[in-house]
Amino acid sequence: MTAVPEYLRPEPGECAPPFFAYISLVPDGDVLASLDRQIQETTSRLEALPPAKADFAYAPGKWTIKQLVGHLVDAERIFSYRALRLARGDSTPLPGFDENAYVPAAAAERRTLSDLLAEFNAVRRSTLALFRYLPTEAPTRMGTVNGATMSVRAVAWIIAGHERHHRRILEERYFS
C-alpha cells in the first residue's frame, strides 16, 4: 500500500493571496478528511430541502440553490484539473475561468437537485482519489495558475474552503 501524501496548510506564496480567504475557513488538520466529511455534510443538508426550494435565489440576480451546487461541481472539476497538471510537473501556465459565465451555460435549472448532488458526490470522490494517490512529493509541486504561483496542496485546501464558503452562504441567505 502506498503512503497518502501529506497536505499541510499552504504557506504564503503557494497561491494568490485572495485564495487564503477560502483556506482560512478550513479547520486545522487533515484536509482530505475535511473534504471527505463535506460530502455527507453538504449532501444531507441539501437533501433535506423541499424540492421547490432548489430553484430559490435569495435576491434578484443571485444564483439559485441548484446553480450554486452546479458551480461547486464546475469549480471543483477545474481546481482538480489544475492539481493534476501541477502534480505532474506540467509547467504550462493555466488560465483562470469566469464562474459567472459558467453558471448559465450549465443549465442547472433543467436538472433536479438530487442529480446535482449525485454529481457533486461523484466529483468529490474523484477529487479525493486524485489527492490520495498522488506521489508523496506532489503536494509541494508548484506551477502558474491564472498568473500566480500555486501548489498542489493549496488546491486541496482551496477546494475545501470554497465549499465551506458557499455552504456558509447557503446557511445565511438561503436557509434562514
N, C-alpha and C positions, 0 to 999 in steps of 0.2 A: 504494500500500500504506500502510495506516495504521500509526502507531507503536504498539508494545506499551507499555502503561503500566508505570511503574517501581514496584515493590513493595519499598520499603526496609523494613528491620526496624522493626516498630512501636515507638513510644516509650511510656513510662508515660502513662497517661490514654487510650490508644487501645483499651483493653479492660479488663475486670475483672482485678485482679491475679492470681487463680488461673490464668488462661489463659497467663500468662507461663511457667508450668511447661512447657507444650507448646511455646511459641515458643522457649524456651531449648534445646530438643532439635534445632532445625533449624540446620544449618551456615550460616555467613555466605555471602552470595552471592545468586544468582538463585533466589528461592523457586519460581518457575514451573518452572525446570529441576529443582529438587528434587521438586516434585510429579510431573513427568513421569517422572523416574527411579524414583520409588516404584512406578509401575505395574509395571515389569519386576521390580524387586527383590522386591516383596511377592508378586506372582503366581508367579514362578519358585520362590520359597521354599515357598509353599504347594502348588504343583502337584507338588512332589517328595514330598509326604506319601503314605503308603499310604491308600487311601480309608477304611479303618476308623478311622484316627486322627482323621478330621474330626469325629467325634462325641465326642472325648475332652475331658473337663474335668479340670483338674489337682487340683481339690478339690470336695467336695460344695457345691452352690450357686453354683459358678463357671460362667461361660459355656463352652460347647464352642467348638472352633475355628470351626465353621460359624456359631455365634451371634456370635462375635467379628467375623467378616467381615461378617455381616449388620449388626452395629452400626456398623462402619466405613462401610458404604453409607448407612444411615439418617442417621447423624450428618453425613456429607459433604453429603447432599442438603439437610439443614436448614441447615447452615452456608452452602452455596452460595446457597440461597434468601435467607438473611439478607444475603449480599453483594450480591445482585441488588437487593433492596429498598433497601439503604443507597446503592448506586451510583446508583440512580435518584432519589435525594433524597427517598425516602419517609420522612416524619417520624413515622409511626405507631410507637409502641413495640412491639417484637417480643417475644413470650413466650419463656420457656425451654421445655425439654422434659425428660421423665423417661425417660432411657435405659433404666432398669430395667423400665419398663412397656412400652417398645417391643420389647425383645428377645423376650419370649414371644409377643407379638402378631404378630411377623414370621414365626414358624413355620419358622425356618431348618432345623430338624431334618427337615423334609419335602423339602428340596432337596439337590442334590448340591453338593459343594464347587466343582466345576467351574462350575456355574451361578452360584453366588455370586461366584466370581472374575470371570466374564464380566460380571456386573452391576457389580462394583467397577470394572472397566476402563472400562465404558461411562459410569458416573457420573463417574469421574475425568477422562475425556476431555471430558465436558460441562463439568466444573468448569474445566478448562484453557481451553476455548473461551470461557467466560464471562469469565475474568480477562484473557485475551489481547486480547479485542475490546471491552473497556470503554473509554470515553473516557480520555485520558491524565490528566485531573484526578480521575478516580473513586477511585483508591486512598486518598486522604486524606479522602474524604467520611465523615461520621460520623452515627451515629444511636443509638438506645437499643435494647439487646438484653438481655432478662432483667434490666431495672432498671439497667443500666450502659451507659456510653458505649462504642461500638465503631466502629472504622474498617474500611473495606473491606480495606485491606492487612493489618490484624490478622487478619481472617478467613482470608486466604490462608495466613498463617503458622500460624494455629491448626490449619487442616486438615492441613498438612504435619507439624506437631508431634504432633497427635493420632494420626496414622498411625504415626509413629516410636515414640510411647509404647506403642501396642498391639503393634507389631512387637517391641519390647523385651520385653514381657510374654510374647509367643509364644516368643521365643528362651530366656528364662529359666525359664519354667514349663511350657511345652508340648513344647519340642523337646529339652530337656536330659535 
